[in-house]
Amino acid sequence: MSNETPTASSGSSSSPLTASTPTPAYADPAPLGLAGFALTTLVLSFVNANIIKEPGAILVVLGLAAFYGGLAQFVAGVLEWRRGNTFGLMAFCSYGAFWLSYWWIITNVKLTTGDIHQAIGLYLIGWCIISAYLTLAALRTNLAVVVVLALLTLAFLFLGIGWFQNGVPAPDTMIKVGGWIGIFTAAAAFYASAATVVNAQHKRTVLPIPPLER
């Protein structure tokens, strides 16, 4: 169904249906996507930084990865497509798919087998590359989104190097560093989510998000 409001033909009287049909308004899905990303990243980063010790904590991460960081964030990306936002579609669907793939890998792959840690490292470096060019694209959005993606790029880089070199037998220094960067990434994403939804609800700037000019 088209979103365009039909107009009366020339010379005819205006129909109430054509004259009063409002243009449909769509809610902004960005706060949902950012919150799903932020909470899942925060909990996993506490594990990676060795602040919360295994075992058991990873089960909480997996629950979030499947449903909030994964499913909810992917839905937010689809809704960004409906709004015509290519950047939002790419970012939210990609990171939603990342969390779903993370859930599947941790659930189904034995991480201490052979060279699997190198495959995980390569997987994380790949996400570092995606995050890097999304950071470049975000330079036309606002400061909060740029900070989130720039920190995320660094987090993926350190985590990827840590996994590629050493895997999971002991908390690796690079993985710990990636975990701490992930905590700051989550904090920035929480702020971006809160600012978007609070400002929209109050219809004024309560939490500022500096836009980036050309």
C-alpha positions as CSV (number, residue, x, y, z in Angstrom):
1,M,0.0,0.0,0.0
2,S,1.3,3.4,-0.9
3,N,2.1,6.0,1.8
4,E,1.2,8.9,-0.5
5,T,-2.0,10.7,0.4
6,P,-4.3,10.7,-2.7
7,T,-5.6,14.0,-4.0
8,A,-8.9,14.9,-5.6
9,S,-8.8,15.2,-9.3
10,S,-9.0,18.7,-10.9
11,G,-12.5,20.1,-11.0
12,S,-14.1,17.7,-8.6
13,S,-15.0,18.3,-5.0
14,S,-12.6,17.1,-2.3
15,S,-13.6,13.9,-0.6
16,P,-13.3,13.7,3.2
17,L,-11.3,10.5,2.7
18,T,-8.7,12.2,0.6
19,A,-8.6,15.5,2.4
20,S,-8.2,14.2,5.9
21,T,-6.1,11.0,5.5
22,P,-2.9,11.7,7.6
23,T,0.5,10.7,6.6
24,P,1.4,7.6,8.7
25,A,4.0,8.4,11.5
26,Y,6.5,5.7,12.5
27,A,8.1,5.6,15.9
28,D,11.9,5.9,16.1
29,P,13.3,2.4,16.7
30,A,16.8,3.6,17.5
31,P,16.4,3.7,21.3
32,L,15.3,0.1,21.3
33,G,18.2,-1.0,19.1
34,L,20.7,1.0,21.2
35,A,19.4,-0.3,24.5
36,G,19.5,-3.9,23.3
37,F,23.1,-3.4,22.1
38,A,24.1,-1.6,25.3
39,L,22.8,-4.0,27.8
40,T,24.2,-7.1,26.1
41,T,27.5,-5.5,25.5
42,L,27.8,-4.4,29.1
43,V,27.2,-7.8,30.6
44,L,29.6,-9.5,28.2
45,S,32.2,-6.9,28.7
46,F,32.1,-7.4,32.5
47,V,32.9,-11.1,31.7
48,N,35.6,-10.2,29.2
49,A,37.2,-7.7,31.7
50,N,37.2,-10.5,34.3
51,I,35.1,-8.4,36.7
52,I,32.5,-11.1,36.7
53,K,33.9,-14.6,36.8
54,E,32.8,-17.7,34.8
55,P,31.0,-20.1,34.8
56,G,27.3,-19.1,34.8
57,A,27.7,-15.5,33.8
58,I,27.9,-16.5,30.1
59,L,24.4,-18.0,30.4
60,V,23.0,-14.5,31.2
61,V,24.9,-13.1,28.2
62,L,23.4,-15.8,26.0
63,G,19.9,-15.0,27.0
64,L,20.4,-11.3,26.3
65,A,22.3,-12.1,23.0
66,A,19.4,-14.2,21.7
67,F,16.5,-12.0,22.6
68,Y,17.5,-8.4,23.4
69,G,20.8,-7.7,21.7
70,G,19.9,-10.1,18.9
71,L,16.1,-10.3,18.1
72,A,15.0,-6.9,19.4
73,Q,18.0,-5.1,17.8
74,F,17.4,-6.9,14.5
75,V,13.7,-5.8,14.6
76,A,14.9,-2.2,15.2
77,G,17.0,-2.5,12.0
78,V,14.0,-3.7,10.0
79,L,12.0,-0.8,11.3
80,E,14.8,1.6,10.2
81,W,14.4,0.1,6.7
82,R,10.7,1.1,6.9
83,R,11.7,4.6,7.7
84,G,14.2,4.8,4.8
85,N,17.3,4.9,7.0
86,T,20.0,2.8,5.3
87,F,22.6,3.5,8.1
88,G,20.2,2.4,10.8
89,L,19.2,-0.7,8.8
90,M,22.8,-1.7,8.3
91,A,23.9,-1.0,11.9
92,F,21.0,-2.5,13.9
93,C,20.5,-5.5,11.6
94,S,24.2,-6.2,11.5
95,Y,24.8,-6.1,15.3
96,G,21.5,-7.9,15.9
97,A,22.8,-10.7,13.6
98,F,26.2,-10.5,15.5
99,W,24.5,-11.2,18.8
100,L,22.4,-14.0,17.3
101,S,25.6,-15.6,15.7
102,Y,27.4,-15.2,19.0
103,W,24.6,-17.0,20.8
104,W,24.8,-19.8,18.3
105,I,28.6,-20.1,18.3
106,I,28.9,-20.2,22.1
107,T,26.0,-22.7,22.3
108,N,27.2,-25.1,19.6
109,V,31.0,-24.8,19.2
110,K,33.6,-26.2,21.6
111,L,35.9,-23.3,22.1
112,T,38.9,-25.2,23.3
113,T,39.2,-27.5,20.2
114,G,42.2,-27.1,17.9
115,D,42.6,-23.7,16.2
116,I,39.0,-22.6,16.9
117,H,40.3,-19.6,18.8
118,Q,41.9,-18.3,15.7
119,A,38.6,-18.6,13.8
120,I,36.9,-16.7,16.6
121,G,39.7,-14.1,16.4
122,L,39.2,-13.7,12.7
123,Y,35.4,-13.5,13.2
124,L,35.9,-10.6,15.7
125,I,38.4,-8.8,13.4
126,G,35.8,-9.0,10.7
127,W,33.3,-7.2,12.9
128,C,36.1,-4.6,13.7
129,I,36.2,-3.9,9.9
130,I,32.4,-3.5,9.7
131,S,32.4,-1.2,12.8
132,A,35.2,0.9,11.3
133,Y,33.4,1.8,8.1
134,L,30.1,2.3,10.0
135,T,32.1,4.8,12.2
136,L,33.1,6.6,9.0
137,A,29.4,6.7,7.9
138,A,28.4,7.9,11.3
139,L,30.3,11.1,10.9
140,R,27.2,12.4,9.2
141,T,25.0,11.6,12.2
142,N,25.8,12.8,15.7
143,L,28.6,12.6,18.3
144,A,27.0,9.9,20.4
145,V,26.7,7.4,17.6
146,V,30.3,8.2,16.5
147,V,31.6,7.6,20.0
148,V,29.7,4.3,20.3
149,L,31.0,3.0,17.0
150,A,34.6,4.2,17.4
151,L,34.8,2.5,20.8
152,L,33.2,-0.6,19.5
153,T,35.8,-0.8,16.7
154,L,38.6,-0.7,19.3
155,A,36.8,-3.3,21.4
156,F,36.5,-5.7,18.5
157,L,40.1,-5.1,17.6
158,F,41.5,-6.0,21.1
159,L,39.1,-8.9,21.5
160,G,40.0,-10.2,18.1
161,I,43.7,-10.0,18.7
162,G,43.3,-11.7,22.2
163,W,41.3,-14.6,20.8
164,F,43.5,-15.0,17.8
165,Q,46.6,-15.3,19.9
166,N,45.5,-17.2,23.0
167,G,41.9,-18.2,23.1
168,V,40.1,-18.8,26.4
169,P,42.2,-20.9,28.8
170,A,42.9,-17.9,30.9
171,P,41.8,-14.2,30.9
172,D,44.1,-12.7,28.2
173,T,45.3,-9.2,28.7
174,M,44.1,-8.1,25.3
175,I,40.6,-9.6,26.0
176,K,40.6,-7.7,29.3
177,V,41.4,-4.5,27.6
178,G,38.7,-5.2,25.0
179,G,36.3,-5.9,27.9
180,W,37.0,-2.5,29.5
181,I,36.6,-0.7,26.2
182,G,33.3,-2.6,25.8
183,I,32.1,-1.2,29.1
184,F,32.7,2.3,27.9
185,T,31.0,1.4,24.6
186,A,27.9,0.2,26.4
187,A,27.8,3.4,28.5
188,A,27.9,5.5,25.4
189,A,25.1,3.4,23.8
190,F,23.0,3.7,26.9
191,Y,23.4,7.5,26.8
192,A,22.5,7.6,23.1
193,S,19.4,5.5,23.7
194,A,18.3,7.5,26.8
195,A,18.8,10.8,25.1
196,T,16.8,9.8,22.0
197,V,13.8,8.5,23.9
198,V,13.8,11.1,26.7
199,N,14.1,14.0,24.3
200,A,11.4,12.6,22.0
201,Q,9.0,12.1,25.0
202,H,9.6,15.6,26.4
203,K,9.6,17.2,23.0
204,R,12.7,19.2,23.9
205,T,16.4,18.6,24.5
206,V,16.8,17.2,28.0
207,L,20.0,15.1,27.2
208,P,22.0,16.8,24.5
209,I,23.3,14.9,21.5
210,P,25.6,17.2,19.5
211,P,24.9,16.9,15.8
212,L,27.9,16.6,13.4
213,E,28.0,19.3,10.7
214,R,29.6,18.8,7.3
